[in-house]
Amino acid sequence: MSEKPPRITVNGHPLPEEAIAFELSRLVQFYSQHMPQEQIRAQLPALRQRAIDQAIGARLLFDEAARLDIQVPDDDVEKRLAALEQRSGGREPFLALLKKQNLDEATLRDQIRRGRRVDLLVEQVVAETADPTEAEILAHFEAHRDEYTRPERVLAQHILIKPSDASETGKAAARERLAAIRQRAVDGAPFADLASDNSDCPSGKEGGSLGWFSRGMMVEAFDKAAFELEIGELSDIIETPFGYHIIRKTDHEASKPADFDEARESVRDFLRHARRGEALSRHVDALRAQAEIVQDPQPGQAT
C-alpha cells in the first residue's frame, strides 16, 4: 500500500502534504525520547494517521486564531525573525536562504505572526491543565519501567564526505579526500576542527558530534563500526548510503536498569505533554465537529 497521504480539504482549503510530513516528524522526534526505535517503527502506521489528524487540527487552530484575531506583539515577531537570521549565519546567508525558499521577509513575518497566534491560542486552551502529581509520576514509571531502561549507547564524532556524483570517479575522489583528512587526525589534528572545516554533515558545525546514540539509531555499517570501536579509537573509512565516514568514539555506556530519580523529569514531561494534549484534543474535536473535512485517497492508493 502506498504511503502517499490522502487528499484532504478543511473547510474547502486543501491540506498540504508537507503539513502531514511535518507533524509525523514531530511525533517521531518526541517519542524517540521516550521509547525504543523498534517500538516507534512498529507504530508508524498509527503515527501516520495521528499526523494526519494533527495536521487537520493545526489547520483548524490557525483558522480559529485568525477568527479570534489574537494579537501578537510586533517585537515578538521581530525577535523571532532575528533569531532565524542569527541561526542562518548572518544577514547574507539568511537572505540567500529566503531566496532559495521563494520567500521574502514580509511573507516570513506573516508566517511567524500566524504561528505565534496559534501558540497563544494553545496556551489559552491548556492554561488550566494540572501538572502530574508525584504519585502519578511514580505510578506511570512502575507501569512502564522497561521503557525507561537505558540501552547500551555510544558517544561519537564523525566526518562525512559525500561524492560529487554517483560515478566511480566521484566515489574514489571522495574516499581519497577523506583518507587525507583521516591521516591528519592520526597525526594529531583536532578532530572537531577537521569536522567543522570538512564534513558534509550538519553535525560538522558541532565539531562532528552526534551526541549519545543507541544501537539501531544509525545505518547498519555506521552503527556496527561505532559500537565495535574502543573509546578514543578512530575508525577506518566506512561507506554508507550517505557517503564516506570516519568515526571517533569518545565514550561508551553499558545498558542500565531504569532508575526513578533519573527518569522522573522525563516521565513528568511525558505526562504533562499527554495531559495538555488531551485538553487541546478536546478543543480541536469541538472545532472539528463544526468543520467540513473531506478526505479522499490519492489516485491508485488502496482504500
SULHUKA-V176717 format. One record per residue. N is the residue number from 1. RES is the residue in one small letter. SS is DSSP state (helix for helix, strand for strand, loop for the rest). PSI is psi in degrees with one decimal (999 if undefined). NEAR is the number of other C-alpha atoms within 10 Angstrom. Layout:
n: <N N>
res: <RES RES>
ss: <SS SS>
psi: <PSI PSI>
near: <NEAR NEAR>
This chain:
n: <1 2 3 4 5 6 7 8 9 10 11 12 13 14 15 16 17 18 19 20 21 22 23 24 25 26 27 28 29 30 31 32 33 34 35 36 37 38 39 40 41 42 43 44 45 46 47 48 49 50 51 52 53 54 55 56 57 58 59 60 61 62 63 64 65 66 67 68 69 70 71 72 73 74 75 76 77 78 79 80 81 82 83 84 85 86 87 88 89 90 91 92 93 94 95 96 97 98 99 100 101 102 103 104 105 106 107 108 109 110 111 112 113 114 115 116 117 118 119 120 121 122 123 124 125 126 127 128 129 130 131 132 133 134 135 136 137 138 139 140 141 142 143 144 145 146 147 148 149 150 151 152 153 154 155 156 157 158 159 160 161 162 163 164 165 166 167 168 169 170 171 172 173 174 175 176 177 178 179 180 181 182 183 184 185 186 187 188 189 190 191 192 193 194 195 196 197 198 199 200 201 202 203 204 205 206 207 208 209 210 211 212 213 214 215 216 217 218 219 220 221 222 223 224 225 226 227 228 229 230 231 232 233 234 235 236 237 238 239 240 241 242 243 244 245 246 247 248 249 250 251 252 253 254 255 256 257 258 259 260 261 262 263 264 265 266 267 268 269 270 271 272 273 274 275 276 277 278 279 280 281 282 283 284 285 286 287 288 289 290 291 292 293 294 295 296 297 298 299 300 301 302 303>
res: <m s e k p p r i t v n g h p l p e e a i a f e l s r l v q f y s q h m p q e q i r a q l p a l r q r a i d q a i g a r l l f d e a a r l d i q v p d d d v e k r l a a l e q r s g g r e p f l a l l k k q n l d e a t l r d q i r r g r r v d l l v e q v v a e t a d p t e a e i l a h f e a h r d e y t r p e r v l a q h i l i k p s d a s e t g k a a a r e r l a a i r q r a v d g a p f a d l a s d n s d c p s g k e g g s l g w f s r g m m v e a f d k a a f e l e i g e l s d i i e t p f g y h i i r k t d h e a s k p a d f d e a r e s v r d f l r h a r r g e a l s r h v d a l r a q a e i v q d p q p g q a t>
ss: <loop loop loop loop loop loop strand strand strand strand loop loop strand strand loop loop helix helix helix helix helix helix helix helix helix helix helix helix helix helix helix helix loop loop loop loop helix helix helix helix helix helix loop helix helix helix helix helix helix helix helix helix helix helix helix helix helix helix helix helix helix helix helix helix helix helix helix helix loop loop loop loop loop helix helix helix helix helix helix helix helix helix helix helix helix helix helix loop loop loop helix helix helix helix helix helix helix helix helix helix loop loop loop loop helix helix helix helix helix helix helix helix helix helix helix helix helix helix helix helix helix helix helix helix helix helix loop loop loop loop loop loop loop helix helix helix helix helix helix helix helix helix helix loop helix helix helix helix loop strand loop loop strand strand strand strand strand strand strand strand strand loop loop loop loop loop loop helix helix helix helix helix helix helix helix helix helix helix helix helix helix helix helix helix helix helix loop loop loop loop helix helix helix helix helix helix helix helix loop loop loop helix helix helix helix helix loop loop strand strand strand strand strand strand loop loop loop loop loop helix helix helix helix helix helix helix helix helix loop loop loop loop loop strand loop loop loop strand strand strand loop loop strand strand strand strand strand strand strand strand strand strand strand loop loop strand loop loop loop helix helix helix helix helix helix helix helix helix helix helix helix helix helix helix helix helix helix helix helix helix helix helix helix helix helix helix helix helix helix loop loop loop strand strand strand strand loop loop loop loop loop loop loop>
psi: <136.3 146.2 0.1 130.2 157.6 162.3 129.9 137.1 141.1 113.0 40.7 -5.6 127.9 141.3 115.9 144.1 -33.6 -31.0 -38.7 -42.9 -37.9 -44.8 -37.7 -41.2 -42.0 -41.9 -46.9 -42.1 -42.6 -50.5 -19.7 -23.0 -9.3 -9.1 157.5 155.8 -34.4 -40.8 -38.9 -44.9 -39.7 -27.6 8.0 -42.6 -43.6 -37.7 -36.0 -43.3 -38.3 -36.4 -39.7 -46.9 -40.9 -35.0 -39.9 -45.5 -40.8 -40.9 -42.5 -38.7 -39.2 -46.4 -40.1 -41.4 -38.3 -41.5 -39.5 -10.1 49.0 128.1 134.8 121.8 141.3 -38.0 -26.6 -46.4 -46.6 -36.8 -41.2 -34.8 -42.5 -36.7 -39.7 -40.8 -42.5 -43.0 -23.4 -12.1 12.3 179.3 -50.4 -48.5 -34.4 -47.3 -36.3 -39.2 -41.4 -42.8 -42.0 -33.6 10.3 42.3 158.3 170.4 -35.5 -43.0 -42.2 -40.9 -42.0 -40.0 -43.5 -44.5 -43.3 -37.1 -41.2 -32.1 -44.1 -41.5 -44.9 -35.6 -44.7 -41.6 -39.0 -42.1 -39.9 4.0 -33.5 6.0 127.1 142.8 152.9 145.2 167.1 -38.1 -40.2 -38.3 -46.5 -41.9 -41.7 -42.8 -46.1 -35.7 -19.9 33.0 -41.8 -31.3 -17.5 8.7 129.9 119.9 164.4 137.4 163.2 144.7 126.3 160.7 157.5 164.2 128.9 131.6 119.7 135.4 149.0 -26.5 -178.2 3.2 160.1 -34.3 -44.1 -40.9 -42.7 -39.5 -40.5 -42.8 -39.7 -40.3 -42.6 -33.9 -38.7 -39.0 -41.5 -40.2 -36.7 -38.2 -42.8 -36.7 -3.8 1.0 138.0 125.6 -39.9 -40.1 -41.1 -39.7 -46.6 -30.3 -22.8 -26.4 139.6 4.6 142.6 -25.2 -15.3 -32.6 -21.8 28.5 20.2 3.3 132.5 -1.0 -167.4 138.1 147.4 173.7 138.5 -6.7 -21.9 166.7 155.2 -49.6 -41.2 -46.1 -48.9 -46.2 -43.7 -41.1 -22.3 -20.5 153.3 156.5 130.0 -8.9 149.7 132.2 165.0 178.9 131.1 132.5 132.3 174.3 -16.4 -18.9 -145.1 138.4 152.6 145.3 137.8 116.5 127.5 -17.6 163.9 130.8 136.0 163.5 142.8 132.9 155.5 138.1 123.0 -42.5 -39.0 -33.4 -13.5 -52.5 -35.1 -42.7 -44.3 -46.0 -41.3 -48.4 -39.8 -45.2 -44.8 -43.1 -43.3 -33.9 -37.4 -41.1 -42.2 -38.3 -39.8 -39.3 -44.3 -38.6 -38.9 -40.5 -40.1 -35.7 -24.3 -2.2 161.1 109.6 124.1 126.8 114.3 141.8 153.1 153.8 129.9 -3.8 139.5 147.0 999>
near: <7 8 10 11 19 18 15 20 17 18 15 11 12 14 18 13 15 11 16 22 16 14 20 21 13 12 18 18 12 13 14 15 12 16 16 19 17 11 12 18 11 10 12 14 12 10 18 20 14 16 22 22 16 20 22 21 20 18 21 20 23 18 18 17 21 15 9 10 10 16 13 17 10 10 9 13 20 14 11 15 16 15 12 14 17 13 11 15 10 13 13 11 14 18 16 13 15 15 12 9 9 9 13 12 13 9 12 14 16 12 13 17 21 19 18 21 23 22 16 14 20 18 13 11 17 16 11 10 14 10 14 16 12 11 9 14 21 19 12 16 21 14 9 14 16 12 16 23 16 18 17 15 20 22 19 21 23 25 29 26 24 22 20 12 10 10 10 10 12 14 19 12 16 20 21 14 15 22 17 11 21 23 11 14 18 13 9 9 13 12 23 21 16 19 26 19 14 18 23 20 19 15 18 22 16 15 20 27 23 15 13 15 18 20 17 13 14 12 12 12 12 20 16 13 17 29 19 11 18 14 16 12 14 21 19 13 17 15 17 13 8 13 18 22 25 25 25 24 23 19 14 19 13 11 12 12 13 18 13 16 9 10 18 17 12 17 21 20 15 18 18 18 13 12 17 20 15 14 17 21 17 13 16 21 14 11 15 18 9 9 13 11 15 14 13 12 13 15 9 8 13 9 8>
